[in-house]
Amino acid sequence: MTTKNALAADEKFRIDKWLFAARFYKTRSQAADAVECGQVQINGMRAKPSRNLNEGDLLSIRIGPYHHQVKVLALSGQRRSATEAHLLYQETEESQQAREALAENLKSQQPLPRYAGKGRPTKRTRRDLDRFIGDK
């Protein structure tokens, strides 16, 4: 006869499930793809999505230009609210400072040039473009 607490203690927590539950990725398949591509490292080593995670592990997570260094505080396989998800990990001070500096740097950069027109070109402007390019 086993209790629920004994089952919870024996349960294994996959890295992709934990990343999804901690709200680093919107779907579990995105989390698994990130781990497979090497964007997530456990204790400085590359891992597979099925790798088991333990409390106290240090994760290095790269999402776009941002780099997170987090320590696993608790394990969960269920996705819950953002406030509860934040209790699963603690981000290092260096990681927070580096991400804030990168965010400020990205904000200060010039935006990419965009098309100044409004919406789709009209039939007339499309014909003018075709004549200019030389298609017709």
C-alpha positions in Angstrom: 0.0 0.0 0.0 1.6 3.3 -1.1 0.5 6.8 -0.4 0.3 9.8 -2.7 3.3 11.4 -1.0 5.5 8.3 -1.6 4.4 8.4 -5.3 5.3 12.1 -5.7 8.7 11.5 -4.2 9.4 8.7 -6.6 8.1 10.6 -9.6 10.7 11.7 -12.3 10.6 15.2 -13.7 11.6 15.6 -17.3 13.4 18.8 -18.2 10.9 19.7 -21.1 7.9 19.3 -18.8 9.5 21.5 -16.1 10.4 24.2 -18.6 6.8 24.2 -19.8 5.5 24.3 -16.2 7.9 27.1 -15.2 6.5 29.1 -18.2 9.8 29.5 -20.1 8.1 28.1 -23.2 4.5 28.3 -24.3 4.2 24.7 -25.3 6.0 21.5 -24.2 7.0 20.8 -27.8 8.8 24.2 -28.0 10.6 23.3 -24.7 11.6 19.9 -26.1 12.9 21.5 -29.3 14.9 24.0 -27.4 16.5 21.3 -25.3 17.2 19.2 -28.4 18.8 22.2 -30.2 21.2 22.9 -27.2 19.5 26.1 -26.0 19.1 24.6 -22.5 22.0 23.2 -20.5 21.9 21.5 -17.1 24.8 22.2 -14.8 26.8 23.3 -17.9 26.2 20.2 -19.9 23.9 19.7 -22.9 20.9 17.5 -22.2 18.1 15.6 -24.0 14.4 16.5 -23.4 13.9 13.3 -21.5 16.7 14.1 -19.0 15.5 14.0 -15.4 15.7 17.2 -13.4 16.6 17.5 -9.7 16.2 20.3 -7.2 19.3 22.4 -7.0 20.3 22.0 -10.6 21.6 25.1 -12.4 20.0 25.7 -15.8 21.2 27.9 -18.6 18.3 28.8 -20.9 18.7 30.9 -24.1 15.5 32.3 -25.5 16.1 34.6 -28.5 18.8 37.2 -27.5 18.1 36.7 -23.8 20.1 34.3 -21.6 18.7 33.0 -18.3 20.7 31.4 -15.5 18.3 29.8 -13.0 18.5 27.5 -10.0 15.8 24.9 -9.7 14.0 25.3 -6.3 11.1 23.0 -6.8 9.8 20.4 -9.3 6.5 20.4 -11.0 5.1 18.8 -14.1 1.8 20.9 -14.1 1.5 24.3 -15.7 0.0 26.7 -13.2 -0.3 30.5 -12.8 2.7 32.7 -13.4 3.1 33.5 -9.7 3.2 29.8 -8.8 5.6 29.1 -11.7 8.0 31.7 -10.5 8.3 29.8 -7.2 9.9 26.9 -9.1 13.2 28.7 -9.8 15.4 31.5 -8.7 17.3 33.5 -11.3 20.9 34.6 -10.5 21.7 38.3 -10.0 24.3 38.3 -12.9 21.6 36.9 -15.2 19.1 39.5 -14.3 21.6 42.3 -14.7 22.8 41.0 -18.1 19.2 40.7 -19.4 18.2 44.2 -18.2 21.3 45.6 -19.9 20.6 43.8 -23.1 16.9 45.0 -23.0 18.1 48.6 -22.6 20.6 48.2 -25.5 17.9 46.7 -27.8 15.5 49.6 -26.9 18.1 52.2 -27.8 18.9 50.8 -31.2 17.3 52.3 -34.3 14.3 50.5 -35.6 14.5 48.7 -38.9 13.2 50.7 -41.9 9.7 49.8 -42.9 7.4 50.2 -45.8 5.9 53.7 -45.6 2.8 52.9 -47.5 -0.5 51.9 -46.0 -1.6 48.3 -46.4 -1.6 46.5 -49.7 -0.7 48.3 -52.9 -3.6 49.3 -55.1 -4.1 47.8 -58.6 -2.6 51.0 -60.1 0.5 51.1 -57.9 1.0 47.3 -58.5 1.0 47.9 -62.2 3.4 50.8 -61.8 5.7 48.6 -59.8 5.5 45.8 -62.4 6.4 48.3 -65.2 9.3 49.7 -63.1 10.7 46.3 -62.3 10.2 45.2 -65.9 8.0 42.1 -65.5 5.5 43.3 -68.0 
